[in-house]
């Protein structure tokens, strides 16, 4: 029987990895739910953000780098949206096009940084606190903090502001929203830019907590997709909650049984939710 | 005999012209050697090491006059880390590109795929990194990595022999292994070996290759509190595992990780003292041979140019270099590119390589119960061989 410390530490570990799932899923759920774009390139952008953070970290603090990279990614996100509008790319085709963009970004990363593993050296990684028998690291807390702030912030904007109401109205019925004076195109650019900027934040968290390799772009796709689908499309808090549920379930599975069972958890949960709550999708 | 001025000048001129002669120039139709490497995909970080090494080998061969006086041309294709593509590309290399000989792809699955094609066309296949020897059924396949027929028995014994030399020899062991086929098979063997050696297994965990979160695994190892962590790990896994342990303020007293990515481990304070398997490290006695020392130097320069973070020659580079040493020896000895003649020669002979002498006179062209592998240890930011004693770095002791 695992000890309380082992279970507690495993739950914490699951919460932190779940926060990263949620952070990666936030941009995806916005573009999928609000813009009807399944943006696989979101993962590649997040890793590009991670690599840029790694590259510039010798000269700048990672958080200063984020302040530089996020606006650039915002513009990239808008450019991607322009591309989709310009060529009238359908929902299914966004999947194919963004898969192609992912491959191009992956090749670019491999060309510049090679296929080898890279690890960002940073002073933050050494900071951790002891809470009774449990340990919490600063970099994990940063990830959780960003995930909570961005998910709740986005939810708040969508729920309580005129801008958010306009975005939701556009998602619901764009022509009617336009008839009420909502600038559908401008909002599309804004949401797409925001989703890409969130990828920059996820990139920072990846660089702070994980080792970077181009091929790992694909390693996160399955579980983050599961979190997005479980959380509900277009719902900012959904992927975070679902991500934490998945992360904690995986961690507890690893703590009490053989860790090899852990990957089954996320997809079993997804199938269960699809079976019992199909209306959600 | 009196030497007049004219004769002296003529002799001097002859000597000078000899000295000024370029290296032996290979002539005629190039000898084409075909292979694939995973230049993209999950194995790309290791393939680049093989590519740089092979390019140096081909360059050196051509400087020495090629093979049988013919220039050597290496026909390389990218198999994208996909065994099914490897199979197709080897078909193309043999039937369309009409290469004279084939060389090794990288890693077990792709080698197995290439082996099937080689068997269909009766081609000799030299291979560098086949993790499950018992699956190598083809009569004309030859490993050039120095691995034994029974790595699941030989390698755990090497590792526990080295661990017994630690300042505090372990009594309890936690086995944590990836399900990546080769390291998993070795770890399964380790469980049997440790029992025979009177050690106690306090934890046995298996995880899927590509695992992202090591938090719970780290916590379980900490709770088991072993004297020795057996990491059935490869690539970046050990780094991720040790970082997860660091977050919970835990460091195993002693540890082995079978095939870690050497570069990222160097930068990790928690990895200092870790053991790993190797065939070659860039220090004496390996580099006592001037040709090998030169190769180490050239590789360092080329690896830097190619953006490879870890620029020292080690296991990966050495097994590829050995593969070309074997190819050169066999072609030169048989004076041709006849695959059957080469295979027959290899079975009866041995080839001295940069990490020892390779033989293929055991079951399925392997040697049972013996190999050319060594144990290295990360000491003060540098990998050094610490076991067996004839290959240890000067002054190095296991710590």
Interface residues (C-beta under 8 A of the other chain):
Chain A: X2 X3 X5 X6 X9 X10 X12 X13 X14 X16 X17 X107 X110 X113 X114 X115 X116 X117 X118 X119 X121 X128 X130 X135 X137 X140 X210 X211 X213 X214 X215 X219 X220 X223 X247 X250 X251 X252 X253 X254 X255 X258 X259 X260 X262 X263
Chain B: X40 X41 X42 X44 X45 X47 X48 X179 X205 X206 X207 X208 X210 X211 X212 X213 X215 X216 X217 X218 X219 X220 X223 X235 X236 X239 X240 X244 X247 X248 X249 X261 X263 X264 X267 X306 X307 X308 X309 X310
